[in-house]
Amino acid sequence: MKLNALLKTLGFLALAATPVVAGTAPAPKNPIAPAPVNDDLGINASLGYDTNYVWRGLNFGQHWLRAGLDGSILLAGGASEDGAGSTSLNWDVKYGFLAGDQDHFAPGFFGGVQGLEASYQRLELGAALVHDFGGFSGSLGYRYYRNMGGLNTFGRMNDGQEVSLGLATALGPIDISSSANWDYVNNYYYFDLTASTTIAVTDAISVVPYATIGYGHNMNWQFSDNVNRNRGVTAGWNNSSSTNFTAVTTGVQFPIKLNSRATLVPYVAVNIPMSGIQNLPINGTPDNYAGTVVYGGVSLNVRF
């Protein structure tokens, strides 16, 4: 009897230890969620509108429409958990134009024709190596500018090619960035310093106040000083005298997260030109290109 009872017990234990046939196994108590599939290409696309196109403090004109693509390619991962030590290649493509050709350099009178506005379009191609040093990041970049339209007719504008050095860091809640840019085609230098901070209102809405100040040496904003100078925007312009602070631009952005990939960014800003712009003898209306202007716009940014 004892032997029979022992055999029955061993048989029951063997049955309990046998793997259950597929389809009949009970669900685990703490299932492990599958790792999400990373389908992010690391590319951002944007469409935007600005009531004024202000570039490096100079007000080019009204009603600027723009589109762009940008991305980042990780070349070397950082050794630290926060990514310090990583190196990336950042790139971007931008295109914009003045809708309605409402420039501020020859308003109502262009090319000797009364009532004709100057059209303007710009294409930008940029790339930069960015390295995270831990407490700050540094960049070395190149940018190509293609200026098109009426402002470039008869050589009034040159294309631009720049090399740049950039630094970015955080001082508590304040983000600080600066850049030094040399346009070796147009032979000028431009330096800027920007401070900003991000204030979260809700999980989807933030407020980002910012301020930028610029300084230029031999600034010409890629306007030409060739033989057609007496007919162009820069008639009588001596570039050597245009070395000074260009403008202070300050504003507030309101990023609104629409979903996990799309963000709408309205903004409002004020541009206050300084002596580096106010003293330029440009063929145009100083109240337009060199006057203080309150402007704004909106962009839709989508990550792929």
Sequence and secondary structure as in RCSB ss.txt:
>XXXX:A:sequence
MKLNALLKTLGFLALAATPVVAGTAPAPKNPIAPAPVNDDLGINASLGYDTNYVWRGLNFGQHWLRAGLDGSILL
AGGASEDGAGSTSLNWDVKYGFLAGDQDHFAPGFFGGVQGLEASYQRLELGAALVHDFGGFSGSLGYRYYRNMGG
LNTFGRMNDGQEVSLGLATALGPIDISSSANWDYVNNYYYFDLTASTTIAVTDAISVVPYATIGYGHNMNWQFSD
NVNRNRGVTAGWNNSSSTNFTAVTTGVQFPIKLNSRATLVPYVAVNIPMSGIQNLPINGTPDNYAGTVVYGGVSL
NVRF
>XXXX:A:secstr
 HHHHHHHHHHHHHHHHS   TT     SS            EEEEEEEEEEEEETTEEEEEEEEEEEEEEEEEE
E  SSTT TT EEEEEEEEEEEEGGG BSSSTTEETTEET     EEEEEEEEEEEE SSEEEEEEEEEEEEESG
GGGGGSB  EEEEEEEEEEEETTEEEEEEEEEETTTTEEEEEEEEE  EESSSSBEEEEEEEEEEEES  TTB  
STTGGGSTTTT  GGG  EEEEEEEEEE  EE SSSEEEEEEEEEEEE HHHHT   SS HHHHSS EEEEEEEE
EEE 
